[in-house]
Amino acid sequence: MGMRLHWTTRTILLLLILLSISGCENNTKQTESPAPPVGNEVKSDLSGTIVMMTNRIDLIENGTFQGYADQFKLKYPEANVEFEGLSNYATDILVRLSTKDAGDVLLLPVNLPAKELDYFFEPLDEEITAGERFPSFSSYEGKRYGVSTGTTTVGIVYNKRAFEKAGITSVPLTLDEFYEACAKLKKAGIIPFYMNYGAIWPLREWDTLVNYMAGNPGYLNNMVNEDSPWQLDNEWGKSISIARTLIAKGYVENELFSNNWEISKTKLAKGKAGMYLLGNWTIRQVLDVGASPEDIGFFPFPYDNSDTHYAPINSDWFMGVSKYSKNKELAMAWLNFFVKETSYKDDWGFLPADGSLNPFMPQYQEFLSYKPKLLDATVQSDAFIDIANRAKLSFWSGDYIQELLAAPDLQKAFDELNTKWKEARAETQADPQL
């Protein structure tokens, strides 16, 4: 989680460093031998210490990851796995990759073009990626470089006791009903919708919403064909306008500029806040801070007044093995163990990454009972990522969404984005190899 980049001048320079390093790597013979296939058999001869980079600092601090490592050590007694967490993973991992100091196993940067994956990651054995629901992701020219750590959908996580206190007898199925529920929660002294504006990254759900509310998982990819994709009367305008309405009507938290992510979970758990718009992975975290499972529900976000709504099926982060790892065989073994043999997906509220498995989470069963139209996510194209990077737009990080929500004039803010996009698009058309 999840989850994504603010393209400052410094970040662009780092990307240039990445590309220059990757060019050198392509012309330099690797001194390490390729990682051999790793199966499920015990290989007690594997030894050494590897480092896994992660965004889940909480799971390092509470000992969860160490518990998985201890299980791994039973299988490979001479092997050790250490963990390093990055609080701003999407940006920080680029810095680490640029210095070849990115651990041995890590989450793949989301804005790295597919054609550059082999500069930084080892191709994975077919056994590790077998059954993957998203085979087109983290792939290039028939090789897979990452495997999904879980599958998620997005909707409204809500506290049923808060709804009861506010006199809400059923979940809202239309946007008008959603606003009515917010008004009732506010009147009852409950924060209707915890936006987590100050934490920034949860705001990524408002650009994720654009893809699925259109009923077209390729909506963002299609932006490469437009000079002015941000319009008040299209999906961008609809999505951002909903969020701005929630703020304008006082339906969100008062402390907008504070990062209260941890506090917000407790508020939702205790019924002091009514709703989140986030992935199903949030549910386990809310339960862990004291909510009773029967008090927490989950329903599709009613982003308009139609009878049915779309909901996305997304992969969470993809995990791979660093090309710079000095112990690739052990790194591959740990990756295979982590995604196939630990209870990570079940423990932390993810849906199975393997499409053949059935989810067991009761809140997800409630979600499905409202019969949303599920859309499998589409990998973002290199063309889209290229234009976004040139335009310095931080898709999936929440940064520029925060700016749009705070803008005095949304049309003017959209015009500024369109100008950046048009210029970046012109650059790619003039010199696609730049």
N, C-alpha and C positions, 0 to 999 in steps of 0.2 A: 504494500500500500504506500495507499498504498499513496509507487505512483508515481511533479514533473517540470522546467527550466526558465530561468529569466536571462535573456540574451543581452547582457551588458557588453561593453567593449572588452572588458577583461575576459569574459567567457568566449567571445569570438576569437581573441588572441590565443586562448587555450585550445580552441578547435584547430586553429592553424598549426599550433605546436603538435597536436595529435596527428594531423595529416602529414606533417613533415617527418615525424617519428615513424609513422606507419610506412612512409615511402622508403625510409632507410631499412625498416624491417623487411620489406619485400625484397630488397636487394642484398640482404645479408643472410647467409645460411644459418638456420637455427642450430644451436649447439645441443639443445635437448632433443632426445629421441621422441618420436610421436607417441602419444599415449595409446597403449594397447587396449582392446576391448575389455570391458569390465562386466562380468556377469554377477549372479547372485551367490556364487560359491565363496566359501571362506578362503581367504588368501592370507594366512598368518605371516607371510614374508613381507607384506606391506608394512612400511615403517616410516617414521619421520613426523614432522609437524607441518600442518598447513593452516592457512588463515582464511576464514570466510568473512567477506565484507557484506554488511546488511544494513537495511534501513530500520530494522526492528530492534532498536536499542532496548526497548522494554523487555524483550525476550532474552536479551543478554543479562540484564539486571535482575530479572526474576528467576534465572537459572534454567529456564526452559531449554534453551539451546545447549547448555552444558549437559542437561539430561539426555538429549539426543546424542551428544558426543560420547557420553558414557556408554550408551547402548552400542555405538559404533566401535568403541574400544573393546567390547566383549567379542566382537567379530574379528577385529584387527588389533590385538593386544599391544603391538609396538607402534601404533599410530596415535597421533594426538591432533585434535582440531581445536583451534583457537578462534575467537570471534572479535571483530572490530565493527562498531556501529558508526554510521555517518548520519548526523541529524538532518543535513540538507543533501541527501544522497544524490539526487539527480545532477546537481552541480558539482558536488565534491568528488564524485567518482571520476569525472572528466579530468580533474586535476591529478588524481592518483594514477589514472591510466597514462597521462602524459609523462609521468616520471617512472613508469613501469613498476609502480608500487601499489598495486591494486589487489593484493592478496592472491590466493590460489583459486578460490571459488567466489563468484560474485554475481550480483544482479546486473543484467545487461542495461546499459543506458538507453532510455526510450527514444531519444532523438538521434541515435547513431544510424546512419543509412545502412541498409542491408549490405550494400557493396563493400562496406568497410568492416564488416564483422570479422572477417578472417585476418585483419590486421591485429586484432586484439584478443581473439578467442579461438580456442581449439574446436574443431568439428567434433560432434558427439557421435558415439556409437548408436546404431539403430536400436539396440536393446533398451537404452536409456530413454529414447524418445517414443518408443512403441505405445500406441494408444493415445497419443497427444491429440487433444481436441482442436488445437490451433496449428496445424502443420505448416501453414504459410508464414507464420510468425518466426522471427529470428532465424530465417533461412536465406541462403543465397546459392544459386547455381547447384541446387540439389543437395546441399549440405546444411545440416542443422547445427546451430551454435548455442541454442538455449532451450531449456525445457521449462514448462510452466510450473510455478509453485502453487497454483490453485486457480480456481475459476470463481468469478464473482458476478453478481448482478447488482443493480442499483435501484433503490426505492426509498420509501419512507419508513425508517425505524421509529417506532412510537411507543409511548408508555400508556398502557391500557387504563391504569388507575388514574392517570392525569386526564384522560379522555372522559372517564366516568365522573370525576370531580367537576369537569366543565360541562357536563350534561350532554356529551357527544355519544350517541347511542350506536352509531355505525361509522365505519371509516369513510372518508370522503372519496367519491368515485368520479367527481368532476372538479375542474379548477374552481368554479364558484363555490362548491361545497367545501373545498380545501380552504379557501379564504374564510368561509363561515366558521369552520372549525378553529382556525387561528383566532378569530374574533372572540369565540367562546372561551378559548384557553386564556387569552389575555384578560378577559373580564374576570376569570377565576383566579387571577394572580399568578398564572403559570406562563413561563416563557413559551410562546407557541412553537417557534421554530428556531433551533440553535444553529445558526449559519456557520459559526466558527470563522468569521471574517478575519479576525486577528491572526489565526493560525495559518491562513492563506491557502495551504494545500487543499483543504476540503472544498474550496471554491472551484476546483477543477471539475466538479460534477456539473457545473453549468455549461462548460463547453462540451463535456461528454454528452450532456442532454441533447445538444444540437444534432448529433449523429442519429440517435435513436428516435427522437420525437419526429424526425423526418421520415421514419420508416425505411431509412436507407443508411446502412452501416458505412457506405462509401461516401457519405455526404462531404466530409472534410477533404477527402482525396479529390473530389470533383472541384474543389476550390481552385485547383491549379489551372482551370480553364476560365477563370473569372478575374477581372481586374478589381472588382468592388464587391466582394462576397458578403460584407457586413451591411445589412439593411434592416431597417426597423420593421418591415413587413414580412421578413422571412424568418427562418428558424432561429437565427442569431438574435434578431430583435425580440422574438417571443420569449426565448430563454432568459435573456438578460432582463427583460421587462418584468418577468415574474419575480426575479430576485430583487430588483429595485422596488417593486411594489411591497414586498415583505418588509423591506427596510423602512420605506416611507410610512407605512401604517403602524410601525412600532411592533411588528410581530417577531422581531429577532432580539437577541441579547443586547443589553445596554452597553456593555464594555466592548465595543466593536474593535478597538485597536489593540486589545490585549490578546496574547496567545493563551487562551483558556481551554485548550483541547482536553487536558486531563480533568479539569474542573467540569467541563461540559458533560463528560461521561457520567460523573457522579450526579449531576443535576438531572440528567435523563433517567438514570437508574432510580432516583428517589422521587420522580414525578414532578420535580420543580421545573423541568423543561418537558415539552410535549413531543417534539419530533426532530429528527435529523433527515437530511437527504444525503445518504451515503450508501456504501456497499454492504452486503450481508455480513462481511467480515467484522463489521462494527458490533454486531450483536453480542459476540462472545466477550468483547472488551467491556460492554455495558454490564453484562452479567457478572464479570469479574470484580466490578466495583460495588456489588451489592444488590443488583436487581434480581428479583425472582424470575425464573424463566417464563412463568405463566403471565407475568406482567408486561412482557416485551413482545410486541408484534411487528409485522412487516407487510407493507402493501405497495403496489406499484404507484409511482408518482403520477397523479392526474394533472398533467400539464396543459390540458385544454378541456372543453366541455363535451367532447365526443364520448361515445359509449364504450370504446375500447382504447387501450393505450399500449404502446410498444415498451419493451424493457430490454436492456442489453444483456448479452452473455459475453463477458469479457474475461480475458486472462488476467491474473494478477502478474506480478513481475516474472520475467524469465530469468533463469539462473544458468550460468555457464562456467567454463574453466578458462582461466587466464592463459593466454599464449606465453606469458612471461613466467608462469609457474615453474619452479624447479623440481616439483614432484607431481607431475601430471597424472601418473597412474593412481596415486593416492587421492588426488583431487577428484578424478573421475569416479573412484570408488565411493567417496563421500557424497558426491552429487547424486549418484544412483541411489545410495542408501537414503539420503535426505528426502528425495521425492517419491521413492517407492516403498520405503520400510518404516519411516517415522510416522507418527500420528499428527504431524504438523497441520495438514489440511483439516482434519476433524477437530483438532484441539482449538483451532483459531477461527472457525466459522467459515471456512472456504467451502465452495462446492467442489466436487471431484473434478480434476483436470481431465480425467479419462471419461470421454463421453458415454462409455458403456456402463458407468456406475450410476447408482441412484442416490440422491441426497437424502439425508435422514433428518436434517434440521427442521423442527416443527414450524419455526417461523417462516421458513422457505415454503413449506407446504401451505401455510396460510397465504403467502404471496401468490402461489400458483392457483389458489382457489378463486382468485379474482380474474383469472383467465387473461393475463397479459399476452400480447404477441411477442414472443422472444426472438431477438435478433442476434445471431452470432457476430461478434466483432470482425472487422476486416483490418488487416495490417495496414498501417499508414505507409503510403508509397514513398520511395526515395525522392520523387519529384516534390511531394508535399513537404517532406522534412527539409529539403534543400531550400525551398522558398521561405518556409517558416524560420529557418536559421538565418538566412540572409536578411529577413525582415526584423530579426531580433524579437520574435514573438514567442512567448513562453507557454505554448500549449501544454496542458495537463499539469501545470505547476500552481495555477491559481493566481499568479502575479498580475497578469494583465486583466483578468476578470475583476480583481479588486479595484483596479483603475477604472474599469467600465462602470462598476457599481457606484463609485464615488464621483463620477463625472457629472458636472452640473448640467451638461447638454449631451445626451446619449448620441444624437445624430452627429454632432461635432466629433465626439470620441470615435464613432464608427468611421467618419470621414478620414480621420488621422490614421486609423488602422488600414483603411483601403489604400491610402497614399503609400504607406510602407509596403503593402502587399503588391501593389502595382509596380513599384520600382524594383522590388525583389524579383518579381515575375519577369520583368523586362531584362534583368541581368541574366537570368537563366536562359532566356530565349536568345540573347545576344552571344553569350559565351557559356554554354552548358557545362564545359569542362573547367570553368574558373574555380 
